[in-house]
Amino acid sequence: MKKVILSIAFAAITALGVNAQTKYITRTGQATIYSHTVAEDISAINNTVTGVINASTGDIAISVPVQSFSFEKALMQEHFNNSNFMDSKQFPKISLKGKISNLADINFTKDGTYEVTVAGELTIKGVTKPITEKAHVTVKDGKVSVHSKFIVKDISSYGVGKPMGKKKNNVADDIEVTYTAAYDKGDE
């Protein structure tokens, strides 16, 4: 009987250990940016965002290829990528590395929507700043999806250029970012 109990306990510990290392991965996340200016509204979409969530540690990493943002107007896209603004050739990615602060509130094995707080570092144009934002993690049928909407304040503090003179108000100081992604279980 002791051997049976020990075997069951070992199996449970092993199963917990495997679950503890579960990672969720996306290669098709979506990031949108939006700002309102006196000249016009500016928005773009990027459907090539990659991300990883480590379900055991709460560590997250998101990478956004800058040149993959698509604008309605070709001239906006050209300005966005040039060296005066995002300089996407020298700084090809925006990244967020952080941790889910309230990981214990998420049950990755139970369907539901969980509000989480992510604290980490956002890097734009080689400038890294601390960031703490809310997100919603939804678990459904073993799949995980994430949705977050937040404001990146004072983009010029990240080294992002803004026009001077008459056109200085054509680019907003703060940019609204929406992130949505469906994650699949990755290799353990």
N, C-alpha and C positions, 0 to 999 in steps of 0.2 A: 504494500500500500504506500509506503514511504517513497518507493521508486516511482510510482505513478504520480504522486503529488509533486515530487521533484521534477519529473519529466514535464508535467503541465506547467509548473512554475518556470522552467527553463524555456519552454516554447513561448510562454507569454512574454517573458523578458526579451527573447529573441525577436518576437513580433514587434514589440514596442521599439526595440532598437532599430529595426528596419523602417518602421513608420517615422521614427525620429529623424531619419536621414532623407525623407521624401523631399524632392525638389519639384517645383512647378516651373515650367518654361514656356515662354511665348516668343515667337519670331514674327508675329503679325499684329502686334499691339498698334494702337492708334493714338497719336497725339495731335491735338488741334491747338492752334494759337489764335487769339482774337484780341484786337484792340480797337477802340473807338477814338478817332481824332477829328479835329475840325474839318480836315480835308476829306476824309472818307474812312469807312470801316475797313480794317485790314484783317483778313483771316487766311489761314492755310491749314492743310491737313497732311499728315504723314502716316502711312500705313505699314511702315517697315521698322517699327520699334521692337527691340528685343528686351526681354526681361527674365529674371529668375527670382523666385521666392523660395527660401529654405524654410520649410514648415517646422523644422525642429528648433532653429535658432532665431527665426524671424528676420534674418538678413535678406535684404532685397538689393537688386541691381537692375537698373534700367539704362539702356543706351539708345539714343535718338540720332540717326544720321541726319545732319543738318541739310545736306543737299536734297534729301528726299521730301522736304516740305513742298507741297504743290499749291500755288496761288492761282486765283482766277485770272489775274493779269500777269502776263509774261514779264512785264517791266518790274512789277513788285518782286517777283521771284529773282530776277537779276539783281535788283538792289539789295535784297535780303542776303544773298550769297556773296556779294562783293566785299572787298577788303575794308570798305568804310563802315560796314554794318556787322554781319556775322563772320565774315572771312572764312567761309566754309572749306577752303582749300587748306588753310593752315590749321583750322580747328574743325575737323570733320564731324565731331560728335558732341552732343550734350549728354551728360551722364548724371544719374542720381544713384548714390550708394547710401544705404541706410538700414534701419531696423524697425520692425513693427514693435512699438513700445508696449502694446497690450496684447501680445501674442497669446496669452492664456485665455483671452476672450474668444478665440477662434477655435472651432472644432472642424478640422479639415475632413473628418469622416461623417459629418452630419450636415444635411442640407439646411441652408439658412443664409441670411445676410448679416454680416458683422461689420460694425463701424470700428475702424482702426485708426491709430495715430502712427504716422511714419516720421521718424526723426533721422536726419542724415545730412548729406552734403550734396548740393547741387553744383555742378561744374558747367559753366558756359564760357566759351572763349578762353579756356585755361584758368579762369578765376573760380575758386571754390568758396562757397558760403554755406553756413548752416541753414537748414530748412526743417520745419516741422509742419506737417499738413495732415488733414483727415482724408480717409479713403473708405470705400465700401468694398469688402471682400464678400463675394457670393459663392457658396459651395452648392453645386447641384449635380447629382448623379456622378460624384467623384471628380467633377471638373471644377476649376476655380476661375472666377473672373474678378476683375478689379475695375473700379471706377473712381476717379478723383477729379475734382475741379478746384483749382487754386490760382492765386495771383503771384506772379513773379514781380516783385516790386523793384523799382528803379533799375531798369535793365542797363542803364549806362554804368552802374557800379560793377557790372560784369565785363566792362570794356566794350559793350555793344555801342557802336557809333550812332549818333543822331545828327540829323541835318542842322545846319547853322542858319542864321539870318531869317528870312521870311518863311522858310520851310521848317523851322525848328519845331513847330507844333504838328507836323505831318506824321510824326512817330510818337506814340504814347510812352509815358514813363513806365507804366505798369502794363504787363501782358497777362491776359487770362489764358490759362492752360487747362485743357481737359485731356485726361488720360483714360483710355478704356482698353482692356485686353482680356482675352480668353487664354488661360494657361492650361497646359496639359502636364501630366506627370512626366518627369524626366527620368533619366537613368539614375539609379541609386548608387 
